[in-house]
Amino acid sequence: MTLLVLFGVFAITLYTGVPVAWSIAFSTLVVIYFGLVPLPPSWFAQQVYMGADSISLASIPLFLVAGGIMNEGGLTRRIIDLANDMFGWVRGGLGVVNVATCMIYGGITGSATADTGAVGAIMIPAMAERGYPRDFSAAVTAAAGTLGIILPPSVVMIMYGVITDTSIGGLFAAGIIPGLMLAVTFMLTAWWVGVKENFPKSETRPTATSFSKHLLRALPALMMPIAVLSSMLSGLATTTEAAFVAVVWALLVGGVLYREITLAGLWKIGVETVRMTGAIMIIMAVSVPFSWILTVEQIPQWTAGLLHAWGAGPTITILLILALLTFVGTWADLGPSLIILAPIVHPIGVEAGLQPYQLGLIFTMALGIGLFTPPVGTNIFVVCNVAKVGVNAVTRRLIPFFITSNICLLLVAFIPETTEWLPRYFGF
């Protein structure tokens, strides 16, 4: 009865247009108010406070600020110039440049939407000017933008680590190999489409002088993710301390070295950071009492028992987890999906033999696929707005990237070393 009321109220409020965070909070309060759980209303307030009272969550606005400063300081343009020297001369090379830029920029922002918007605003018009179809340019940007949540630092991994009590540093280390693997497959896919459809290529290769110039211009910014990861993986800094290092580094590079940061730009970065952080923190806070009720009602144990009753072994259970996460990610926003499903699916995945960091990457990658899959795919709408093309046209172009993403997801799910080797090497 408790679960019926909890999910019923949640679904009804969500359907009527109430934001996800308030739907979660209201459904939890209804269950408490009608005495379906023997707890006073003050318990809800205490749990909400506990949900936001995590030092690791303080790293989220810091990473967002660092990424915003780097973008405002001209980093995106410098990365594109460098990547263009490296890949722009091959057939379909600008598609590869797009992926490479998203990979590098994603290692700074930690956000898929920020990655997609910043890179797409420059790369989509540039690719169209060179004769690339706008729907392809939009599709490769939408897919490659998800690298922002897989390669460290990642806002999604921070949320997952807080929810499941998993080491965030370990998750960051675990994301390196899958992120690079996904980036390479996206590059190969973009190149294959370029060759198949005879996309244009640069007639002249870059000179050593040009490459050296662009490398030197981009190097200070490129060192930021290396400095952040090194400080965390070596144990010199916590996640929040490393995020503070990222902000200081970004201010020095963007404000002192590149000299492209303005007070108006900083104000815009601050407003956007507050907006994004507020949305994340509210959902994280109200999800704690919601998840507590799910745990008390033994939803994970009930689900695991149901799978055993059906005779589902570890392999079938893992495949069902992949299918569930991919399906939910397609129809719901990533943040709420992660917060609701993690307390339920995490213990089931561990029982099926998945390792903690492996499971974190499965969550991130599977839900991330939903970012470029209709009907809710956030990245699709971002790139369609920039490219001025229809969703259907971009969706058709995304099919090869959808296939390669799922292949990489299966490799991560059934080859644990892809996610466990680096955390073990660094002592997590």
N, C-alpha and C positions, 0 to 999 in steps of 0.2 A: 504493500500500500504506500509506504514512504517513497519508494522509487517511482511509483506510478505518478504520485503527486509532484515529486521533484522534477521529473522529466516532462510531465504534462504541462506544468506551469511554465517551465523553461521554453518548451516548444511554442506554446501559445503566445507568450510575450515576444519571442523572437519573430514569430510570423506576423505579428501586428506592427513590427517595425521598431521595437524597443532595442537599443544597443545591446550587444552581447554581454558586456560587463554588468549592466543593470538587470538583464534577464537572469544571469547567474545569481546575483544578489537577491533579487525578489523571490525566485523559486526557493532559495535556501531559507529566507525569512518566513515564507508561507509554511514550510515544513515545521519550522520551530514554533510559529504562532499557534498552529493547530495541534501542537503537542505530539506530533508524530516521532519526534526525538525528544527525550527528556532533558532539555537544556533551556536555560533562560536566554532572553534576547541579548543580554550583556555578553554572553559567550560569543555571539556572532561578531560583536565589536572587537573583542579580544583577538579572535582568529584573524580578522581583517588586518588588524595592526601587525600581528605576527607575520602575515603574508607579505607585507611591505618592509618589514624590519630585517633586511638582509644586506650585509655589507657588499656582497657580490653584485646585487642589483644596482648599486651605485656606479658600477662600471659601465652600465648601459648608456646613460646620458654622456659620460665622458668619451666613449668610443664614437657616439653620434656627433659630438662636437668636433672631435678630431677629424672625422671624415668630412664634415661640413667645411671646416677650415681648409683642408687640403683641396677640396673641390673649388672653393671660392678663390683659393690662391693659385689656380691655374694648373693644378696637378693633372687633371684629366687630359688637357691639351698636350702636355708634355709626354704623358704615357702613350697617347695615340701617335705622336710623332716618332717615338722610339719603336713602338710596335709596327708602325708602317715601314720603317727601315728594315725590320726583321722579316716581315711576311708580305708586305704590300706588292712585291714584284711577282708573286705566284698567281696562277689563275684562280680567281675568286679570293684573292688575298685579303681584300678589305673585310670579308667575313671572318677570316682568321684573325685579323687585326682587332676586330670587334670583340671576339672571344678573349684574346690576350689582354685587352684593355680591361674588360670586365673582371678577369681573373686577378689582375694586379690591383685594380681599384677596390674590388671586393675584399681584398686582404687588408684594406684600410678602414672601410666604412662599417663592415659587419652587418649590412642591411641589403636585402635583395632589391627592395623598391628604390632605395637611394642609388644603388649601383645601376639599375636599369634606367632610371630617369637621367642621371648625370651623363652616362655614356651614350644613351640614345639621343639626347639632345644635340650631341656633336656628330656622332657616327652615322645616324640615319640620313640626315641631309647630305653629309659628305659622300656616302655610298650612292645616294640617288643622283648626285651631281656627276658621279663617275659612271653612271649607266646601270647600276644595280637595281633590280625590281624593289620597290618600296616594301612590298609584303615580305620578301625575303629578308631585307634589312631589319624590319621590325621583328620578324620571327627569331633571327639569330640573337638579337639584343634581349628579347624576352627570355629565351632559354638560358643564355650565358649570364644574365643578371642573377640567376639563382646561385651562382658561385659565391655571391656575397654572404650567404648564410652557411655555406659548407666550409669554405676556407676560413681559418681563424684570422682575426677575432670575429666571432659570430654572436649576434644578439640572441638568436634562437637557441644556440648552445648554452648561453648563460641562463636563459629561462629554464631549459631542460635540466641543467645541473642543479639549479635551486629547487625545482619541483621534486626531483628524484634523489637529491642528495648525492649527486655524482660529481667527482672532481672536475671543475671547469677547465683547469689546465690540462688534465688528461683528455678531455673532450676536444680541446683545441689541437693537441698533438694528434689525436685520432682523425681529425678532419683533413690533415695535410695530404695523405696519399689518396683518399677518395676524391678530394677536391681537384688535385692535379690530374687524376685519372679521368674525371668528368670533363675537365678543361680540354685535355688532349682529344677525347672522343668528339667533343663539340667542334674543335678545330678541324679534325678529319672530316666530320660531317659537312661543315661549311665548305671545305676545299672540294669534297666530292660533288656537292651540288654545283659549285662554281665550274668545275671541269665538265660535268654532265650538261650544263646549260650554257657553257661557253661564255661565262661572265668575263668582263674586261680585266686586264692586268696592266700593271705599269710597264712601259716599254724600256725603261732604264732602271738598272739596279742602283741602290744607294752606294755612295762612295764611303770609304773608311773614314774620311773626314766628317761627312754628314752623320754617320752612325755615332762616331765618338762625341760629336757636338751634342746630339740628342741624348746620348747616354749620360753625359756629364750634367746636362740640364735636369734630367729626371732622377738622377742618382740620390740626391738628398731626400727626396720624397719616397723613393723606393726603399730606402733604409729604414723607414719608420716601422713597417710590419716586422722586419727582421729584428729590430731593437726590441719591440714589444714582445715577440715570441721568445727571443733569447732570454729576456729578463724573467719571463714566466717559467719557461722550460728548465732553466738553470736553477730555479728556486730562489732567485734574488728578489723577486717581487710577486705579490699576489695579483689576482686579476684586476682588482681596483687600482692598485699601485701602478700596474702596467698601463692601465687606461689613462691614468694621470700623466705618465711618461709620454703617451701618445699625444695628449693635448699640448703639452709643453713643446714637444718636437714639432707638431703641426704649426704652432704659433711662430716658432723660430724659422721654420722653412718658409711658410706662407707669408709671414709678416716681415721678417728681417731679410731673408735671403731672396725670395721671389718678389717681395714688396708689392703684392697685389691685393692684400687684405685691407678693406676699408671699415670704418665704424658702422656704416650702413650694412655692409656684408656681415659683420659680426652680429648685429642686431637680428638680421634675418636668420642666421644660424641659430641664435639663441631661442627665437620664437619657435622655429621648426623643431628644435630639440625638446623644448618644453612640451609641445603638442604630442610628439611621438612618445616621449617618456611617460607623460601623464596617462596616455591610453594603455601603455604596457603595464604600468604600476597598478592602475585600477583593476585590470583583469587579474594580475598576479595576486592582488590582495583579496579580492572576493572569491577567488578560486579555492583558497585554503579551506574555509568551512564547507564549501561544496564538495571538495575532494574528500574531506574528513567523513562526511555522511556516506559517500560511496564506499569508503574503506570500512566503516562500521557496519554497513549493510552487506559486507563481504562480496562485493561485486567481482573483484579479481578471482577470489576462490570459487565463486559460483560459475564464472565463465570457464575457468580452468577445468572444473569438474565436468562441465558440459562437453568440453572438447575431449576429455578422457572417455566420457560415456559414448561419444561418437566414434571412439577408436582412433582419434587423430594423434599420430606420432609427432615427434619434433619437427620433421620436415613439413608436414601438412600444417602444423601450427604456425611455423614461420611464414609459409606462403599465405596463410589466412591473415596474419598480421600485416604483411606487405599489401595485400589486397584491401584490407580495411583502411590502412593509413592513406593509401593512394586514392581510394574512393572518397574518404572524408575530406582529404585535401583538395579534391576536385570541386566539392560542393560547399566548403566552408572556409573561412579565413584561417590562416596558419596558426596565429596566436591562440585563439580560443580552442581550436582543435587540439593543439599540443597540451594545453592546460587541462582539458577535460579528459583526454585519452591517456596521457602519461601515467596517472596513478592507477589506471585499470590495466593497461597493456604492459607496462614495465615488469610487474611481477610474473605475468604470464610468459613474457619473452625470456626472462631469466630462467624460469622453470623449463622452458623448451631448449635451453642450452646456449642462448645468446649471451655474449659478454656485455658488461655494462656500457663500455664505450662503443662497442659495435651497435648496440641497441640505440644509443643516442644518435649515431650517424644514420641509422635506418629511419628513425623518426624525422630527422632533419631532411634527408634526401627524399623520402616518400611524400612528406607534406610539401616539400619544396617543388616537387613535380606539379602539384596543384596550382602553383603560382603562374604557370604558363599553359594551363589546361582549362578550357571553358567548362562551365559557364561563369565561374567566379574568378578565374585567374587574374590576379591583380596586375601582374607584369604585362599581360596582353593589352589591358585597357590603357596602361601607361604608354606603351609603344604605339598603339593605334592612334592615340591623341597626338603624338609627335609626328608620325608618318602620314597621318590623314588617310588611312586605309581602313577597310572593314574588318571586323573580327573574323568572319568566315574565311577571308583570303589569307589572313595571318595564321589561322588555325591549320589550314591545309599545309602551309609551309612548315609548321611546327612538328608534323608527324615524324620525320626522321630524327629530330632531337628528342621527341618523346620516347622513341624506340631505344635510342642509345642511352638515355637516362635510366630506363628500366633495366637494361643490360647491366649497367654499372651498379644499380641498386641490388640486383641479384648477386653480383660478385661480392659486394660488401656483406650481404646476408649469409652467404655460404662459404666465404673465405675469411675467417676471423682475423687472420694476420694483417689484412688490409687496414684494419683499425686498431689492432691490439699491439702491433710490433713497436711503433713509435712511443706510445705511452709507457710501455714496459721498458724501452731503452732509456727514457728520461726519468724513470723511477716513479711513475704514477701508479 
